[in-house]
């Protein structure tokens, strides 16, 4: 069935229900960034496979809204579908609420599945609909009516993390959460976000590919916790651990009935992580308290056990990725290598490491012009053969028992054009300068972002994505609430605290030619405290060389070269002993002082 066929069937259902405009977001019932196969309704309807985007259908037209990471990909995948691409954030591009205010007929009806739309988004849609004296229906999943071979919900088993991995018991975490609930005046807290639930109960699962999460909801009160999930996922070990913290398990589908039965009191809901439908399930006799789920910041600030474990995970990942770089450099031009086969080889190197659990996101392995597609994913149709004379970008990561990794390296395959070398050098300088930044406590990613971008801005260049994102501990590879982003959102940017983990990944993308991104993960550390306050710094966790074959050292400042040389010396000292003799000799050459 073509995209046009699906659109026609969807419009038939819209007409049947009297819906003038229907919205299909990327999200699942938990406002997750990445979703399981059951929830890929937007992909099913549009053919666009990116991890972010919202489709909007009227009776006559259709549009897809996505961000700068996916402009090139969406343009290609939407070609010939009749679905128009709306490039979010670009000048003159309507937002979805603006589109609704324009396209919805007076007195018209807007529809969406309220379980997949966050409440904050839903309120924006409400405001647009009110301008047209219209109405909203949020009870219908129209996609389900036409998706005849829809995959089932995941039934993967859950597992328990021990205290050596987490550094804190579930009982302690629940105690801290309940103290925050008291401060907020909340009698109950309904949690929908999967990573917060996994962190709170020290459980993990495999219900979303690349994300070790369990499909679940939770209701927390001062004397009880109720976890809503498929009970078959939990073996005796997990059940016993839940019983110890007085956590009952009820079927996944009972969450809405349970919320409707909350008799009275105040219910804490996070508007950014709770669905529109969940808000409407809270009884009228309850008072809704809107605030960020306290678990969000708690889990972002890693404890010392987690921080040390994450260091160990990055040593393992550094060994695997360094061996991959050596393999790539030695074999390019000698054996056939494609984007997909290179990704598989890197996965094999990671799998040889003790405690490897799987990749932490879909690999981005992009040769030449494909590198300019920020979140490119190779398919059998696009799988390029790697050849000398251009750049190869890999953005990959792994989950280990000790934590998760995310690393981007761009390498030169043979001799490359001078322009590509100069662009590589700019990106390397940007990444190193940000990693070397010293700052006072109170700074956020909005404060520090230009430490990286200034290098590119001086050349009148830029990249259309954030410079960094928070990273979870064996959880989501993109973790709120921290980032490096010079454009602040609606809420003030989160201040950096000790033991937060964040990526540092500037880039340059030249459509049709090449893309360059370099990424290390950073750990926030305390530095000197004096009369001016508490100074902070970053510790680089990632331990993989930058490709000197692509670098123009003469275009770097002396200080930047010193930072690079110190980093390479650390890579050589930490990773070198784990390599074979030939690999170690190669590493010594590729971490030589410049």
Beta strands, then each sheet from edge to edge (+ up, - down):
strand 1: 21-24
strand 2: 54-58
strand 3: 62-66
strand 4: 83-87
strand 5: 109-112
strand 6: 135-137
strand 7: 159-160
strand 8: 188-191
strand 9: 203-204
strand 10: 217-221
strand 11: 225-228
strand 12: 247-250
strand 13: 265-269
strand 14: 286-290
strand 15: 356-359
strand 16: 364-367
strand 17: 390-396
strand 18: 398-400
strand 19: 403-404
strand 20: 407-413
strand 21: 439-440
strand 22: 468-470
strand 23: 479-484
strand 24: 501-504
strand 25: 507-510
strand 26: 514-517
strand 27: 520-530
strand 28: 533-540
sheet 1: 4+ 3+ 2- 1+ 5+ 6+
sheet 2: 7+ 9-
sheet 3: 12+ 11+ 10- 8+ 13+ 14+
sheet 4: 15+ 18- 19+
sheet 5: 16+ 17- 20+
sheet 6: 21+ 28- 27+ 24-
sheet 7: 22+ 23-
sheet 8: 25+ 26-
end
